[in-house]
Amino acid sequence: MKSYIKLYGPSIDRAIEALEERFRELNRHFPYGKMVLHAISIVDPSLDMVTGDLVREGREELGDYDYVVKWNQEPTVEQVRGLIRQVDGALLYTGCRYTITTK
């Protein structure tokens, strides 16, 4: 399953960079497992470790959408909402708006 993100300017380039940085953060792995991930998410609530475990990758896309997020398994509504919170946070200061479609 994938979530497709369409960006609307201004600053689409800055938005793509912000999304790439956010997904690099989500894909970090920590050596001590779930307890460390839980502690990190309490210290820095912007890191949504539950969504991070489920997201396989995020990458820039050419065509109808600007960015695509691949899921490891079919997400629940709450997990998609977690992804939306991550995208909202990443794009907050870019001035860019977006739509997201998960299918």
N, C-alpha and C positions, 0 to 999 in steps of 0.2 A: 504494500500500500504506500502511496506517496501523497505528500501535501505540496501543492503548487502555489507559489507566491508570485503575484503580479505587482510590480512596483510602479508608483505614479509619482513623478517628480514634484518638486525639484530635488536635486542631489541624488539621483539614482546611483551614481558611482559610489558616493559615500555610504548609501544604504547597503549596497552589495558588500562593501568592505566591512561594515558593521555586522552584517549577517554572518560573514565568513569568520570573523573574530568570535562571535557568540557560539557558533557551532564548533570551533576549535576548543572553546572552554567546555562545552558539553561532552566532547569526545575524550577529555582527559581521563586517564585511569590512575587510580591510587593504589599503592601496594598493600594496604591493610583492609581492603574490602569495604563492605557496607557500613561498618561503624564509622570509618573515617568519612565516607561520603555523607552520612547523616550529620556528623559533627560539622563538616564544612558547610552543608546547606543551612544549618542553624546559624553559624557565624556569618555567612554570606547568603542570605535568602534569594539573591538574584540567580544563584546557581541551582537550577531545578534538576536534581540528580535522578529523580524518577523518570522524567522525560528524557534525560541524557542517556540512560541505560537503554531506552527503547528506540532512540533515533540512530539509525545506521550511519547516515551521512547527510550533509547538506552541501549543495554545490550550485554554482551559477549555471544557468540554462539559457540557451539561445532558442528563440522561437516565441510561442504564445506567452510563456511565463518567463520570469527573470531568475527565479531560484526554485529549486526543488529539494524537498526533504524526503529521504527514504526511511521508512519505518522497518524495524526488525520483525514486527508482528502487527496484526491489525490493532490499532489503538482504540481505546475507549474515548467517550466524549470528554471525560476529564483530562485524559492525556493530550488530546488535541487542544483543549483549552490551555493546558500547560505550555504547549508549543506556541500558542498565540501570545501568551504572556511573555515568553522568551523573545518572540519577534517584536512585540510592542516595546519591550525594554531595549532591544538592540537598535530600533529605529527612532527612539524617543527624541534624540537631539539632531537627527539628520534632516528633519523637515519633510521627509518622504512619507507618503501614504501607501497603503497596500490592500490587496484582497488576498484571501487564502482559500483554496479549494482542496479538500482531501477526498481522494477516490482511489 
